[in-house]
Amino acid sequence: MNIEERLIDIEIKLTGQDDLTQELNRVVYQQQKQIDELRLLCTALIKRLGEGGGDAGDPHPDAGSYTQEKPPHY
């Protein structure tokens, strides 16, 4: 294998590495977006639980009382 063939191989591998790096960056970006969305959702759920969980549009207005009770098997 001469120098020119070796350089071509290295360039091909480098191009593959660049493509892989871009793909990994894209995946990390999407995962971070999803993590941020889940954090916001968790914060909203914690806030709602802290408020008792009962609002006018709640289909289970007495659900808040169940969150304070221990289940019968305790």
N, CA, C and O atoms as a Tripos MOL2 file, in Angstrom:
@<TRIPOS>MOLECULE
protein
  296   295    74     0     0
PROTEIN
NO_CHARGES

@<TRIPOS>ATOM
      1 N           0.8620   -1.1670    0.0000 N.3       1 MET1
      2 CA          0.0000    0.0000    0.0000 C.3       1 MET1
      3 C           0.9130    1.2350    0.0000 C.2       1 MET1
      4 O           1.7720    1.3950    0.8660 O.2       1 MET1
      5 N           0.7010    2.0900   -0.9840 N.am      2 ASN2
      6 CA          1.5540    3.2690   -1.0630 C.3       2 ASN2
      7 C           0.9470    4.4310   -0.2710 C.2       2 ASN2
      8 O          -0.1450    4.3090    0.2830 O.2       2 ASN2
      9 N           1.6460    5.5310   -0.2250 N.am      3 ILE3
     10 CA          1.2410    6.6940    0.5580 C.3       3 ILE3
     11 C          -0.1020    7.2520    0.0850 C.2       3 ILE3
     12 O          -0.9460    7.6270    0.8990 O.2       3 ILE3
     13 N          -0.2930    7.3050   -1.2290 N.am      4 GLU4
     14 CA         -1.5400    7.8640   -1.7520 C.3       4 GLU4
     15 C          -2.7460    7.0250   -1.3220 C.2       4 GLU4
     16 O          -3.7780    7.5760   -0.9390 O.2       4 GLU4
     17 N          -2.6220    5.6980   -1.3830 N.am      5 GLU5
     18 CA         -3.7140    4.8200   -0.9550 C.3       5 GLU5
     19 C          -3.9720    4.9730    0.5430 C.2       5 GLU5
     20 O          -5.1230    4.9690    0.9810 O.2       5 GLU5
     21 N          -2.9220    5.1060    1.3120 N.am      6 ARG6
     22 CA         -3.0730    5.2920    2.7580 C.3       6 ARG6
     23 C          -3.7850    6.6120    3.0590 C.2       6 ARG6
     24 O          -4.6550    6.6730    3.9280 O.2       6 ARG6
     25 N          -3.4140    7.6530    2.3410 N.am      7 LEU7
     26 CA         -4.0710    8.9490    2.5470 C.3       7 LEU7
     27 C          -5.5480    8.8860    2.1710 C.2       7 LEU7
     28 O          -6.3890    9.4690    2.8550 O.2       7 LEU7
     29 N          -5.8650    8.1860    1.0960 N.am      8 ILE8
     30 CA         -7.2640    8.0260    0.6850 C.3       8 ILE8
     31 C          -8.0330    7.2790    1.7700 C.2       8 ILE8
     32 O          -9.1460    7.6720    2.1190 O.2       8 ILE8
     33 N          -7.4510    6.2050    2.3060 N.am      9 ASP9
     34 CA         -8.0960    5.4510    3.3890 C.3       9 ASP9
     35 C          -8.3300    6.3400    4.6080 C.2       9 ASP9
     36 O          -9.4010    6.3020    5.2150 O.2       9 ASP9
     37 N          -7.3360    7.1290    4.9570 N.am     10 ILE10
     38 CA         -7.4650    8.0180    6.1110 C.3      10 ILE10
     39 C          -8.5570    9.0570    5.8610 C.2      10 ILE10
     40 O          -9.3380    9.3550    6.7640 O.2      10 ILE10
     41 N          -8.6230    9.6080    4.6590 N.am     11 GLU11
     42 CA         -9.6530   10.5880    4.3370 C.3      11 GLU11
     43 C         -11.0510    9.9640    4.4000 C.2      11 GLU11
     44 O         -11.9970   10.5960    4.8710 O.2      11 GLU11
     45 N         -11.1730    8.7400    3.9320 N.am     12 ILE12
     46 CA        -12.4650    8.0410    3.9860 C.3      12 ILE12
     47 C         -12.8760    7.8190    5.4360 C.2      12 ILE12
     48 O         -14.0280    8.0540    5.8010 O.2      12 ILE12
     49 N         -11.9380    7.3690    6.2600 N.am     13 LYS13
     50 CA        -12.2330    7.1450    7.6790 C.3      13 LYS13
     51 C         -12.5830    8.4610    8.3720 C.2      13 LYS13
     52 O         -13.4930    8.5010    9.2000 O.2      13 LYS13
     53 N         -11.8730    9.5270    8.0420 N.am     14 LEU14
     54 CA        -12.1470   10.8240    8.6410 C.3      14 LEU14
     55 C         -13.5370   11.3310    8.2610 C.2      14 LEU14
     56 O         -14.2510   11.8890    9.0940 O.2      14 LEU14
     57 N         -13.9110   11.1330    7.0060 N.am     15 THR15
     58 CA        -15.2470   11.5310    6.5650 C.3      15 THR15
     59 C         -16.3070   10.7430    7.3250 C.2      15 THR15
     60 O         -17.3230   11.3000    7.7380 O.2      15 THR15
     61 N         -16.0700    9.4540    7.5060 N.am     16 GLY16
     62 CA        -17.0020    8.6250    8.2800 C.3      16 GLY16
     63 C         -17.1020    9.1050    9.7200 C.2      16 GLY16
     64 O         -18.1920    9.1330   10.2910 O.2      16 GLY16
     65 N         -15.9780    9.4810   10.3090 N.am     17 GLN17
     66 CA        -15.9740    9.9890   11.6760 C.3      17 GLN17
     67 C         -16.7370   11.3110   11.7720 C.2      17 GLN17
     68 O         -17.4680   11.5420   12.7350 O.2      17 GLN17
     69 N         -16.5640   12.1740   10.7720 N.am     18 ASP18
     70 CA        -17.3090   13.4370   10.7490 C.3      18 ASP18
     71 C         -18.8090   13.1820   10.6880 C.2      18 ASP18
     72 O         -19.5830   13.8170   11.4050 O.2      18 ASP18
     73 N         -19.2180   12.2510    9.8300 N.am     19 ASP19
     74 CA        -20.6390   11.9180    9.7150 C.3      19 ASP19
     75 C         -21.1740   11.3670   11.0410 C.2      19 ASP19
     76 O         -22.2600   11.7360   11.4870 O.2      19 ASP19
     77 N         -20.4010   10.4870   11.6540 N.am     20 LEU20
     78 CA        -20.8080    9.9020   12.9280 C.3      20 LEU20
     79 C         -20.9200   10.9790   14.0040 C.2      20 LEU20
     80 O         -21.8660   10.9690   14.7920 O.2      20 LEU20
     81 N         -19.9780   11.8940   14.0440 N.am     21 THR21
     82 CA        -20.0090   12.9770   15.0280 C.3      21 THR21
     83 C         -21.2380   13.8510   14.8320 C.2      21 THR21
     84 O         -21.8850   14.2260   15.8100 O.2      21 THR21
     85 N         -21.5690   14.1790   13.6050 N.am     22 GLN22
     86 CA        -22.7620   14.9870   13.3410 C.3      22 GLN22
     87 C         -24.0290   14.2590   13.7640 C.2      22 GLN22
     88 O         -24.9300   14.8630   14.3460 O.2      22 GLN22
     89 N         -24.1000   12.9770   13.4770 N.am     23 GLU23
     90 CA        -25.2740   12.1860   13.8680 C.3      23 GLU23
     91 C         -25.3960   12.1130   15.3880 C.2      23 GLU23
     92 O         -26.4910   12.2600   15.9330 O.2      23 GLU23
     93 N         -24.2800   11.8890   16.0710 N.am     24 LEU24
     94 CA        -24.3140   11.8390   17.5330 C.3      24 LEU24
     95 C         -24.7120   13.1890   18.1220 C.2      24 LEU24
     96 O         -25.4560   13.2390   19.1020 O.2      24 LEU24
     97 N         -24.2310   14.2680   17.5440 N.am     25 ASN25
     98 CA        -24.6310   15.5950   18.0120 C.3      25 ASN25
     99 C         -26.1300   15.8090   17.8400 C.2      25 ASN25
    100 O         -26.7840   16.3870   18.7070 O.2      25 ASN25
    101 N         -26.6670   15.3420   16.7240 N.am     26 ARG26
    102 CA        -28.1060   15.4660   16.4800 C.3      26 ARG26
    103 C         -28.9010   14.6750   17.5220 C.2      26 ARG26
    104 O         -29.9040   15.1590   18.0450 O.2      26 ARG26
    105 N         -28.4470   13.4640   17.8140 N.am     27 VAL27
    106 CA        -29.1410   12.6260   18.7920 C.3      27 VAL27
    107 C         -29.0690   13.2550   20.1840 C.2      27 VAL27
    108 O         -30.0670   13.2860   20.9040 O.2      27 VAL27
    109 N         -27.9040   13.7510   20.5580 N.am     28 VAL28
    110 CA        -27.7440   14.3860   21.8700 C.3      28 VAL28
    111 C         -28.6500   15.6150   21.9720 C.2      28 VAL28
    112 O         -29.2670   15.8470   23.0120 O.2      28 VAL28
    113 N         -28.7300   16.3950   20.9040 N.am     29 TYR29
    114 CA        -29.5870   17.5770   20.9010 C.3      29 TYR29
    115 C         -31.0540   17.1800   21.1040 C.2      29 TYR29
    116 O         -31.7610   17.7930   21.9050 O.2      29 TYR29
    117 N         -31.5040   16.1560   20.3780 N.am     30 GLN30
    118 CA        -32.8900   15.7030   20.5180 C.3      30 GLN30
    119 C         -33.1590   15.1700   21.9240 C.2      30 GLN30
    120 O         -34.2180   15.4240   22.4980 O.2      30 GLN30
    121 N         -32.2050   14.4380   22.4700 N.am     31 GLN31
    122 CA        -32.3760   13.9140   23.8180 C.3      31 GLN31
    123 C         -32.4380   15.0480   24.8400 C.2      31 GLN31
    124 O         -33.2300   14.9870   25.7790 O.2      31 GLN31
    125 N         -31.6190   16.0700   24.6700 N.am     32 GLN32
    126 CA        -31.6420   17.1920   25.5950 C.3      32 GLN32
    127 C         -32.9740   17.9320   25.5270 C.2      32 GLN32
    128 O         -33.5060   18.3580   26.5520 O.2      32 GLN32
    129 N         -33.5140   18.0850   24.3080 N.am     33 LYS33
    130 CA        -34.8320   18.7030   24.1680 C.3      33 LYS33
    131 C         -35.8810   17.8940   24.9230 C.2      33 LYS33
    132 O         -36.7330   18.4550   25.6120 O.2      33 LYS33
    133 N         -35.8110   16.5760   24.7880 N.am     34 GLN34
    134 CA        -36.7800   15.7120   25.4580 C.3      34 GLN34
    135 C         -36.6050   15.7810   26.9770 C.2      34 GLN34
    136 O         -37.5910   15.7980   27.7150 O.2      34 GLN34
    137 N         -35.3740   15.8190   27.4390 N.am     35 ILE35
    138 CA        -35.1120   15.9400   28.8760 C.3      35 ILE35
    139 C         -35.6900   17.2470   29.3980 C.2      35 ILE35
    140 O         -36.3150   17.2710   30.4580 O.2      35 ILE35
    141 N         -35.4840   18.3330   28.6600 N.am     36 ASP36
    142 CA        -36.0210   19.6300   29.0750 C.3      36 ASP36
    143 C         -37.5440   19.6030   29.1600 C.2      36 ASP36
    144 O         -38.1280   20.1350   30.1040 O.2      36 ASP36
    145 N         -38.1870   18.9800   28.1660 N.am     37 GLU37
    146 CA        -39.6440   18.8750   28.1740 C.3      37 GLU37
    147 C         -40.1230   18.0410   29.3580 C.2      37 GLU37
    148 O         -41.1120   18.3920   30.0020 O.2      37 GLU37
    149 N         -39.4380   16.9520   29.6470 N.am     38 LEU38
    150 CA        -39.8170   16.1020   30.7720 C.3      38 LEU38
    151 C         -39.6150   16.8160   32.1060 C.2      38 LEU38
    152 O         -40.4060   16.6400   33.0330 O.2      38 LEU38
    153 N         -38.5600   17.6210   32.2020 N.am     39 ARG39
    154 CA        -38.3430   18.4100   33.4240 C.3      39 ARG39
    155 C         -39.4940   19.3780   33.6390 C.2      39 ARG39
    156 O         -40.0050   19.5090   34.7510 O.2      39 ARG39
    157 N         -39.9010   20.0590   32.5660 N.am     40 LEU40
    158 CA        -41.0270   20.9820   32.6880 C.3      40 LEU40
    159 C         -42.2970   20.2460   33.1160 C.2      40 LEU40
    160 O         -43.0500   20.7320   33.9600 O.2      40 LEU40
    161 N         -42.5240   19.0840   32.5330 N.am     41 LEU41
    162 CA        -43.6960   18.2960   32.8890 C.3      41 LEU41
    163 C         -43.6350   17.8700   34.3500 C.2      41 LEU41
    164 O         -44.6290   17.9700   35.0680 O.2      41 LEU41
    165 N         -42.4750   17.3950   34.7930 N.am     42 CYS42
    166 CA        -42.3320   16.9820   36.1980 C.3      42 CYS42
    167 C         -42.5520   18.1610   37.1330 C.2      42 CYS42
    168 O         -43.2010   18.0190   38.1690 O.2      42 CYS42
    169 N         -42.0160   19.3220   36.7760 N.am     43 THR43
    170 CA        -42.2080   20.5160   37.5990 C.3      43 THR43
    171 C         -43.6820   20.8730   37.6900 C.2      43 THR43
    172 O         -44.1810   21.2090   38.7640 O.2      43 THR43
    173 N         -44.3780   20.8010   36.5580 N.am     44 ALA44
    174 CA        -45.8110   21.1060   36.5580 C.3      44 ALA44
    175 C         -46.5840   20.0880   37.3970 C.2      44 ALA44
    176 O         -47.5090   20.4560   38.1210 O.2      44 ALA44
    177 N         -46.2120   18.8210   37.3020 N.am     45 LEU45
    178 CA        -46.8980   17.7880   38.0900 C.3      45 LEU45
    179 C         -46.6400   17.9640   39.5790 C.2      45 LEU45
    180 O         -47.5500   17.8040   40.3920 O.2      45 LEU45
    181 N         -45.4130   18.2890   39.9360 N.am     46 ILE46
    182 CA        -45.0820   18.5160   41.3470 C.3      46 ILE46
    183 C         -45.8580   19.7130   41.8790 C.2      46 ILE46
    184 O         -46.3770   19.6820   42.9940 O.2      46 ILE46
    185 N         -45.9320   20.7640   41.0740 N.am     47 LYS47
    186 CA        -46.6830   21.9470   41.4790 C.3      47 LYS47
    187 C         -48.1510   21.6010   41.6620 C.2      47 LYS47
    188 O         -48.7850   22.0260   42.6280 O.2      47 LYS47
    189 N         -48.6820   20.8280   40.7290 N.am     48 ARG48
    190 CA        -50.1010   20.4520   40.8210 C.3      48 ARG48
    191 C         -50.3580   19.5850   42.0520 C.2      48 ARG48
    192 O         -51.3690   19.7570   42.7320 O.2      48 ARG48
    193 N         -49.4530   18.6600   42.3380 N.am     49 LEU49
    194 CA        -49.6200   17.8330   43.5320 C.3      49 LEU49
    195 C         -49.5010   18.6740   44.7970 C.2      49 LEU49
    196 O         -50.1960   18.4250   45.7830 O.2      49 LEU49
    197 N         -48.6220   19.6660   44.7660 N.am     50 GLY50
    198 CA        -48.4690   20.5460   45.9120 C.3      50 GLY50
    199 C         -49.7000   21.3900   46.1670 C.2      50 GLY50
    200 O         -49.9700   21.7760   47.3040 O.2      50 GLY50
    201 N         -50.4380   21.6750   45.1230 N.am     51 GLU51
    202 CA        -51.6680   22.4600   45.2530 C.3      51 GLU51
    203 C         -52.8530   21.5810   45.6330 C.2      51 GLU51
    204 O         -53.9670   22.0870   45.7710 O.2      51 GLU51
    205 N         -52.6480   20.3190   45.8000 N.am     52 GLY52
    206 CA        -53.7400   19.4190   46.1580 C.3      52 GLY52
    207 C         -54.3000   18.6830   44.9720 C.2      52 GLY52
    208 O         -55.0960   17.7600   45.1450 O.2      52 GLY52
    209 N         -53.9130   19.0580   43.7730 N.am     53 GLY53
    210 CA        -54.3160   18.3380   42.5790 C.3      53 GLY53
    211 C         -55.7620   18.5350   42.1770 C.2      53 GLY53
    212 O         -56.1700   18.0130   41.1400 O.2      53 GLY53
    213 N         -56.5520   19.2590   42.9410 N.am     54 GLY54
    214 CA        -57.9550   19.4160   42.5820 C.3      54 GLY54
    215 C         -58.2220   20.7900   42.0120 C.2      54 GLY54
    216 O         -58.0440   21.8000   42.6930 O.2      54 GLY54
    217 N         -58.6480   20.8270   40.7690 N.am     55 ASP55
    218 CA        -59.0900   22.0830   40.1810 C.3      55 ASP55
    219 C         -60.4640   21.8720   39.5770 C.2      55 ASP55
    220 O         -60.9800   20.7540   39.5670 O.2      55 ASP55
    221 N         -61.0530   22.9380   39.0780 N.am     56 ALA56
    222 CA        -62.4290   22.8630   38.5800 C.3      56 ALA56
    223 C         -62.5770   21.8980   37.4140 C.2      56 ALA56
    224 O         -63.6310   21.2820   37.2580 O.2      56 ALA56
    225 N         -61.5360   21.7540   36.5860 N.am     57 GLY57
    226 CA        -61.6420   20.8870   35.4290 C.3      57 GLY57
    227 C         -61.2090   19.4550   35.7130 C.2      57 GLY57
    228 O         -61.1560   18.6350   34.7960 O.2      57 GLY57
    229 N         -60.9060   19.1490   36.9400 N.am     58 ASP58
    230 CA        -60.4210   17.8180   37.2910 C.3      58 ASP58
    231 C         -61.5700   16.8170   37.2430 C.2      58 ASP58
    232 O         -62.5820   17.0290   37.9100 O.2      58 ASP58
    233 N         -61.4480   15.7360   36.4760 N.am     59 PRO59
    234 CA        -62.5350   14.7470   36.4140 C.3      59 PRO59
    235 C         -62.6860   13.9760   37.7140 C.2      59 PRO59
    236 O         -63.7200   13.3460   37.9370 O.2      59 PRO59
    237 N         -61.6840   14.0110   38.5710 N.am     60 HIS60
    238 CA        -61.7190   13.3360   39.8690 C.3      60 HIS60
    239 C         -61.4320   14.3670   40.9480 C.2      60 HIS60
    240 O         -60.3080   14.4400   41.4440 O.2      60 HIS60
    241 N         -62.4270   15.1660   41.3200 N.am     61 PRO61
    242 CA        -62.1700   16.2530   42.2530 C.3      61 PRO61
    243 C         -61.7060   15.7860   43.6210 C.2      61 PRO61
    244 O         -61.0360   16.5390   44.3270 O.2      61 PRO61
    245 N         -62.0440   14.5670   44.0130 N.am     62 ASP62
    246 CA        -61.6090   14.0920   45.3240 C.3      62 ASP62
    247 C         -60.3250   13.2720   45.2310 C.2      62 ASP62
    248 O         -59.9730   12.5820   46.1880 O.2      62 ASP62
    249 N         -59.6200   13.3290   44.1090 N.am     63 ALA63
    250 CA        -58.3840   12.5720   43.9390 C.3      63 ALA63
    251 C         -57.3140   13.0300   44.9140 C.2      63 ALA63
    252 O         -56.4830   12.2270   45.3400 O.2      63 ALA63
    253 N         -57.3200   14.3050   45.2740 N.am     64 GLY64
    254 CA        -56.3370   14.8230   46.2130 C.3      64 GLY64
    255 C         -56.4130   14.1380   47.5610 C.2      64 GLY64
    256 O         -55.3830   13.9230   48.2000 O.2      64 GLY64
    257 N         -57.6250   13.7850   48.0150 N.am     65 SER65
    258 CA        -57.7590   13.1190   49.3020 C.3      65 SER65
    259 C         -57.1500   11.7170   49.2680 C.2      65 SER65
    260 O         -56.6640   11.2270   50.2880 O.2      65 SER65
    261 N         -57.1750   11.0690   48.0980 N.am     66 TYR66
    262 CA        -56.5840    9.7390   47.9900 C.3      66 TYR66
    263 C         -55.0630    9.7780   48.0580 C.2      66 TYR66
    264 O         -54.4370    8.8170   48.5040 O.2      66 TYR66
    265 N         -54.4740   10.8660   47.6250 N.am     67 THR67
    266 CA        -53.0130   10.9440   47.6580 C.3      67 THR67
    267 C         -52.4890   11.0850   49.0650 C.2      67 THR67
    268 O         -51.3130   10.8180   49.3100 O.2      67 THR67
    269 N         -53.3400   11.5020   50.0120 N.am     68 GLN68
    270 CA        -52.9070   11.6700   51.3900 C.3      68 GLN68
    271 C         -53.1410   10.4180   52.2400 C.2      68 GLN68
    272 O         -52.5230   10.2620   53.2930 O.2      68 GLN68
    273 N         -54.0180    9.5390   51.7950 N.am     69 GLU69
    274 CA        -54.3410    8.3440   52.5600 C.3      69 GLU69
    275 C         -53.3700    7.2180   52.2440 C.2      69 GLU69
    276 O         -52.8590    7.1080   51.1300 O.2      69 GLU69
    277 N         -53.1270    6.3780   53.2580 N.am     70 LYS70
    278 CA        -52.3210    5.1760   52.9960 C.3      70 LYS70
    279 C         -53.2490    4.1110   52.4280 C.2      70 LYS70
    280 O         -54.4090    4.0130   52.8300 O.2      70 LYS70
    281 N         -52.7390    3.3150   51.4940 N.am     71 PRO71
    282 CA        -53.5630    2.2260   50.9530 C.3      71 PRO71
    283 C         -53.9250    1.2420   52.0610 C.2      71 PRO71
    284 O         -53.2290    1.1680   53.0730 O.2      71 PRO71
    285 N         -55.0050    0.4880   51.8780 N.am     72 PRO72
    286 CA        -55.4810   -0.4270   52.9230 C.3      72 PRO72
    287 C         -54.4810   -1.5200   53.2880 C.2      72 PRO72
    288 O         -54.5730   -2.0800   54.3800 O.2      72 PRO72
    289 N         -53.5420   -1.8390   52.4220 N.am     73 HIS73
    290 CA        -52.6130   -2.9350   52.7360 C.3      73 HIS73
    291 C         -51.4730   -2.4970   53.6390 C.2      73 HIS73
    292 O         -50.5990   -3.3100   53.9370 O.2      73 HIS73
    293 N         -51.4410   -1.2500   54.0860 N.am     74 TYR74
    294 CA        -50.3930   -0.8010   55.0130 C.3      74 TYR74
    295 C         -50.8010   -1.0080   56.4440 C.2      74 TYR74
    296 O         -50.0390   -0.6870   57.3560 O.2      74 TYR74
@<TRIPOS>BOND
     1     1     2 1
     2     2     3 1
     3     3     4 2
     4     3     5 am
     5     5     6 1
     6     6     7 1
     7     7     8 2
     8     7     9 am
     9     9    10 1
    10    10    11 1
    11    11    12 2
    12    11    13 am
    13    13    14 1
    14    14    15 1
    15    15    16 2
    16    15    17 am
    17    17    18 1
    18    18    19 1
    19    19    20 2
    20    19    21 am
    21    21    22 1
    22    22    23 1
    23    23    24 2
    24    23    25 am
    25    25    26 1
    26    26    27 1
    27    27    28 2
    28    27    29 am
    29    29    30 1
    30    30    31 1
    31    31    32 2
    32    31    33 am
    33    33    34 1
    34    34    35 1
    35    35    36 2
    36    35    37 am
    37    37    38 1
    38    38    39 1
    39    39    40 2
    40    39    41 am
    41    41    42 1
    42    42    43 1
    43    43    44 2
    44    43    45 am
    45    45    46 1
    46    46    47 1
    47    47    48 2
    48    47    49 am
    49    49    50 1
    50    50    51 1
    51    51    52 2
    52    51    53 am
    53    53    54 1
    54    54    55 1
    55    55    56 2
    56    55    57 am
    57    57    58 1
    58    58    59 1
    59    59    60 2
    60    59    61 am
    61    61    62 1
    62    62    63 1
    63    63    64 2
    64    63    65 am
    65    65    66 1
    66    66    67 1
    67    67    68 2
    68    67    69 am
    69    69    70 1
    70    70    71 1
    71    71    72 2
    72    71    73 am
    73    73    74 1
    74    74    75 1
    75    75    76 2
    76    75    77 am
    77    77    78 1
    78    78    79 1
    79    79    80 2
    80    79    81 am
    81    81    82 1
    82    82    83 1
    83    83    84 2
    84    83    85 am
    85    85    86 1
    86    86    87 1
    87    87    88 2
    88    87    89 am
    89    89    90 1
    90    90    91 1
    91    91    92 2
    92    91    93 am
    93    93    94 1
    94    94    95 1
    95    95    96 2
    96    95    97 am
    97    97    98 1
    98    98    99 1
    99    99   100 2
   100    99   101 am
   101   101   102 1
   102   102   103 1
   103   103   104 2
   104   103   105 am
   105   105   106 1
   106   106   107 1
   107   107   108 2
   108   107   109 am
   109   109   110 1
   110   110   111 1
   111   111   112 2
   112   111   113 am
   113   113   114 1
   114   114   115 1
   115   115   116 2
   116   115   117 am
   117   117   118 1
   118   118   119 1
   119   119   120 2
   120   119   121 am
   121   121   122 1
   122   122   123 1
   123   123   124 2
   124   123   125 am
   125   125   126 1
   126   126   127 1
   127   127   128 2
   128   127   129 am
   129   129   130 1
   130   130   131 1
   131   131   132 2
   132   131   133 am
   133   133   134 1
   134   134   135 1
   135   135   136 2
   136   135   137 am
   137   137   138 1
   138   138   139 1
   139   139   140 2
   140   139   141 am
   141   141   142 1
   142   142   143 1
   143   143   144 2
   144   143   145 am
   145   145   146 1
   146   146   147 1
   147   147   148 2
   148   147   149 am
   149   149   150 1
   150   150   151 1
   151   151   152 2
   152   151   153 am
   153   153   154 1
   154   154   155 1
   155   155   156 2
   156   155   157 am
   157   157   158 1
   158   158   159 1
   159   159   160 2
   160   159   161 am
   161   161   162 1
   162   162   163 1
   163   163   164 2
   164   163   165 am
   165   165   166 1
   166   166   167 1
   167   167   168 2
   168   167   169 am
   169   169   170 1
   170   170   171 1
   171   171   172 2
   172   171   173 am
   173   173   174 1
   174   174   175 1
   175   175   176 2
   176   175   177 am
   177   177   178 1
   178   178   179 1
   179   179   180 2
   180   179   181 am
   181   181   182 1
   182   182   183 1
   183   183   184 2
   184   183   185 am
   185   185   186 1
   186   186   187 1
   187   187   188 2
   188   187   189 am
   189   189   190 1
   190   190   191 1
   191   191   192 2
   192   191   193 am
   193   193   194 1
   194   194   195 1
   195   195   196 2
   196   195   197 am
   197   197   198 1
   198   198   199 1
   199   199   200 2
   200   199   201 am
   201   201   202 1
   202   202   203 1
   203   203   204 2
   204   203   205 am
   205   205   206 1
   206   206   207 1
   207   207   208 2
   208   207   209 am
   209   209   210 1
   210   210   211 1
   211   211   212 2
   212   211   213 am
   213   213   214 1
   214   214   215 1
   215   215   216 2
   216   215   217 am
   217   217   218 1
   218   218   219 1
   219   219   220 2
   220   219   221 am
   221   221   222 1
   222   222   223 1
   223   223   224 2
   224   223   225 am
   225   225   226 1
   226   226   227 1
   227   227   228 2
   228   227   229 am
   229   229   230 1
   230   230   231 1
   231   231   232 2
   232   231   233 am
   233   233   234 1
   234   234   235 1
   235   235   236 2
   236   235   237 am
   237   237   238 1
   238   238   239 1
   239   239   240 2
   240   239   241 am
   241   241   242 1
   242   242   243 1
   243   243   244 2
   244   243   245 am
   245   245   246 1
   246   246   247 1
   247   247   248 2
   248   247   249 am
   249   249   250 1
   250   250   251 1
   251   251   252 2
   252   251   253 am
   253   253   254 1
   254   254   255 1
   255   255   256 2
   256   255   257 am
   257   257   258 1
   258   258   259 1
   259   259   260 2
   260   259   261 am
   261   261   262 1
   262   262   263 1
   263   263   264 2
   264   263   265 am
   265   265   266 1
   266   266   267 1
   267   267   268 2
   268   267   269 am
   269   269   270 1
   270   270   271 1
   271   271   272 2
   272   271   273 am
   273   273   274 1
   274   274   275 1
   275   275   276 2
   276   275   277 am
   277   277   278 1
   278   278   279 1
   279   279   280 2
   280   279   281 am
   281   281   282 1
   282   282   283 1
   283   283   284 2
   284   283   285 am
   285   285   286 1
   286   286   287 1
   287   287   288 2
   288   287   289 am
   289   289   290 1
   290   290   291 1
   291   291   292 2
   292   291   293 am
   293   293   294 1
   294   294   295 1
   295   295   296 2
@<TRIPOS>SUBSTRUCTURE
     1 MET1         2 RESIDUE 1 A MET
     2 ASN2         6 RESIDUE 1 A ASN
     3 ILE3        10 RESIDUE 1 A ILE
     4 GLU4        14 RESIDUE 1 A GLU
     5 GLU5        18 RESIDUE 1 A GLU
     6 ARG6        22 RESIDUE 1 A ARG
     7 LEU7        26 RESIDUE 1 A LEU
     8 ILE8        30 RESIDUE 1 A ILE
     9 ASP9        34 RESIDUE 1 A ASP
    10 ILE10       38 RESIDUE 1 A ILE
    11 GLU11       42 RESIDUE 1 A GLU
    12 ILE12       46 RESIDUE 1 A ILE
    13 LYS13       50 RESIDUE 1 A LYS
    14 LEU14       54 RESIDUE 1 A LEU
    15 THR15       58 RESIDUE 1 A THR
    16 GLY16       62 RESIDUE 1 A GLY
    17 GLN17       66 RESIDUE 1 A GLN
    18 ASP18       70 RESIDUE 1 A ASP
    19 ASP19       74 RESIDUE 1 A ASP
    20 LEU20       78 RESIDUE 1 A LEU
    21 THR21       82 RESIDUE 1 A THR
    22 GLN22       86 RESIDUE 1 A GLN
    23 GLU23       90 RESIDUE 1 A GLU
    24 LEU24       94 RESIDUE 1 A LEU
    25 ASN25       98 RESIDUE 1 A ASN
    26 ARG26      102 RESIDUE 1 A ARG
    27 VAL27      106 RESIDUE 1 A VAL
    28 VAL28      110 RESIDUE 1 A VAL
    29 TYR29      114 RESIDUE 1 A TYR
    30 GLN30      118 RESIDUE 1 A GLN
    31 GLN31      122 RESIDUE 1 A GLN
    32 GLN32      126 RESIDUE 1 A GLN
    33 LYS33      130 RESIDUE 1 A LYS
    34 GLN34      134 RESIDUE 1 A GLN
    35 ILE35      138 RESIDUE 1 A ILE
    36 ASP36      142 RESIDUE 1 A ASP
    37 GLU37      146 RESIDUE 1 A GLU
    38 LEU38      150 RESIDUE 1 A LEU
    39 ARG39      154 RESIDUE 1 A ARG
    40 LEU40      158 RESIDUE 1 A LEU
    41 LEU41      162 RESIDUE 1 A LEU
    42 CYS42      166 RESIDUE 1 A CYS
    43 THR43      170 RESIDUE 1 A THR
    44 ALA44      174 RESIDUE 1 A ALA
    45 LEU45      178 RESIDUE 1 A LEU
    46 ILE46      182 RESIDUE 1 A ILE
    47 LYS47      186 RESIDUE 1 A LYS
    48 ARG48      190 RESIDUE 1 A ARG
    49 LEU49      194 RESIDUE 1 A LEU
    50 GLY50      198 RESIDUE 1 A GLY
    51 GLU51      202 RESIDUE 1 A GLU
    52 GLY52      206 RESIDUE 1 A GLY
    53 GLY53      210 RESIDUE 1 A GLY
    54 GLY54      214 RESIDUE 1 A GLY
    55 ASP55      218 RESIDUE 1 A ASP
    56 ALA56      222 RESIDUE 1 A ALA
    57 GLY57      226 RESIDUE 1 A GLY
    58 ASP58      230 RESIDUE 1 A ASP
    59 PRO59      234 RESIDUE 1 A PRO
    60 HIS60      238 RESIDUE 1 A HIS
    61 PRO61      242 RESIDUE 1 A PRO
    62 ASP62      246 RESIDUE 1 A ASP
    63 ALA63      250 RESIDUE 1 A ALA
    64 GLY64      254 RESIDUE 1 A GLY
    65 SER65      258 RESIDUE 1 A SER
    66 TYR66      262 RESIDUE 1 A TYR
    67 THR67      266 RESIDUE 1 A THR
    68 GLN68      270 RESIDUE 1 A GLN
    69 GLU69      274 RESIDUE 1 A GLU
    70 LYS70      278 RESIDUE 1 A LYS
    71 PRO71      282 RESIDUE 1 A PRO
    72 PRO72      286 RESIDUE 1 A PRO
    73 HIS73      290 RESIDUE 1 A HIS
    74 TYR74      294 RESIDUE 1 A TYR
